[in-house]
């Protein structure tokens, strides 16, 4: 697994995003996120909890 795939997998498994919602260009940009930034996003998702069902379509859903 590439580093980019690993990052994407961490974001998906944390419930932060769904890769199918993003274009190839957006996925390329996501691959540039640092491990520290991903750690922060994961911690935010854990603290905020799962978004409401009607907010699942928003990308990324970390702040809703």
C-alpha positions as CSV (number, residue, x, y, z in Angstrom):
1,X,0.0,0.0,0.0
2,X,1.3,3.4,-0.9
3,X,1.6,6.2,1.6
4,X,-1.2,8.1,-0.2
5,X,-3.5,5.0,0.0
6,X,-2.6,4.6,3.7
7,X,-3.5,8.3,4.4
8,X,-6.8,7.9,2.5
9,X,-7.6,4.7,4.4
10,X,-7.0,6.4,7.8
11,X,-9.3,9.2,6.9
12,X,-12.0,6.8,5.6
13,X,-11.8,4.5,8.6
14,X,-12.1,7.4,10.9
15,X,-15.3,8.5,9.3
16,X,-13.8,11.8,8.0
17,X,-14.4,11.2,4.3
18,X,-15.5,8.8,1.6
19,X,-13.1,8.6,-1.3
20,X,-16.0,8.1,-3.7
21,X,-17.1,11.7,-3.0
22,X,-13.9,13.1,-4.4
23,X,-12.5,13.7,-7.8
24,X,-9.0,12.3,-8.8
25,X,-7.6,15.8,-8.4
26,X,-9.0,16.1,-4.9
27,X,-7.6,12.7,-4.0
28,X,-4.2,13.7,-5.2
29,X,-4.4,16.8,-3.0
30,X,-5.5,14.7,0.0
31,X,-2.4,12.6,-0.5
32,X,-0.3,15.6,0.3
33,X,-1.8,16.0,3.8
34,X,0.9,15.3,6.5
35,X,0.6,12.6,9.1
36,X,0.4,15.2,11.8
37,X,-2.5,16.9,10.0
38,X,-4.3,13.6,9.7
39,X,-3.8,13.0,13.4
40,X,-5.5,16.3,14.2
41,X,-8.4,15.5,11.9
42,X,-8.9,12.0,13.5
43,X,-8.8,13.6,17.0
44,X,-11.4,16.2,15.9
45,X,-13.7,13.5,14.5
46,X,-13.4,11.5,17.8
47,X,-14.3,14.6,19.8
48,X,-17.1,15.8,17.6
49,X,-18.6,12.3,17.0
50,X,-20.4,11.1,14.0
51,X,-22.3,13.8,11.9
52,X,-26.1,13.7,11.7
53,X,-27.5,11.5,8.9
54,X,-28.6,14.5,6.9
55,X,-25.0,15.9,7.0
56,X,-23.2,12.8,5.6
57,X,-23.1,14.2,2.1
58,X,-21.0,17.2,3.1
59,X,-17.3,16.7,2.3
60,X,-15.3,16.6,4.4
61,X,-17.7,16.2,7.2
62,X,-15.3,16.9,10.0
63,X,-16.8,20.3,11.0
64,X,-20.5,19.6,10.8
